[in-house]
């Protein structure tokens, strides 16, 4: 019988850093961009994913779990700049805007 990895019900779509890096190397190779040090779309994709979740009011602990951060403080530090617009929105609620 095949030895299958157990699926974590909390983070069912996570992969290891090694697996992600291997997949990224393969993608770059297939695109002929192995030597292009500026081709870092995976970082932008990850940041966009987390930013959109935050903008949709997904709680930071949930985003932390999806990104695999060891602490919500890491998630907060990386995405804190996005929270400033949420503060303005909160005040506007009181103003009736």
N, C-alpha and C positions, 0 to 999 in steps of 0.2 A: 504494500500500500504506500502511496505517495506521502511523504512527510510535508504537510502543509503548515504554514505559519498561522497561528491563531489570530483571528481578527479582533482587534480591540474595539469594543462597541462604543467607547467614548471617542476614539479617533480612527474610524474605519478606513480613511483614505490616506493615512500617513505612510510615508516610505522613509527609509533611512537616508541620512545625508549621503552615504556612499552610493546608494541606488540612484538618488537624484543626480549626483555628480556624474555617474556613469551614463545615465540617460542623456544628460546635457552634452557630454563629450560626443556621444553618438550623433545627436542632432546637429551639433556644430560640424562634425565630420561629414555628414550627409549633405550639409549645405555648403561644404567647401570653405568653412570659416574657422578651421582649427587654430590658425595663427592670429585671428582677430581678437585682441585683448579687450576691445571695446564692446564686443558682442555679449552683453550681459542681460539679455532679456529676462532670464529666469528671476533675477532680483527685482526687476520692474514688475513682472507678473505677480510675484509674491506680495510686493508692496501694494499693488493695485487691488489684489484680492482682499487683503486686510483692510485697506482704506475703504473700499466699498462696503464691507461688512460693518465697519465702524459708522459709516454714514447712514446705514440702514438701522442704526441703533442696536446692533448685536453687542451684547455685553463683552467687555474686555476679557473676562475669564474664558468665555467661549472662543474668542479669537485666539487667545493664548494657547488653548488646547489644540485648535486647528493648525496653528503654526508650529506647535511643538516647543514653545518657549518654556523654560524651567520655572519662570515666575511671571506673574501678571505685571510686575514692575518693569520687566524688560519690554513687554508689549506696550505698556503705557509710555515708556521713555521713547520708543521708536515712533509711536503714532500720536504723541501728545500734541503736536502742531495741528492735528486735525480737530482736536477737541475745542479749540478756541472758537470755531464757528458754531459749535454746539452751545457754547456759553451765550453767544449773541442770540441764538434762536430761543434759548430758555428765557432770556430777558424780554424778548419780543412777545412771548406768550403772555407775560404780565401786562404788556402794553396793549394787548389786543390786536396786534398786527398779524 
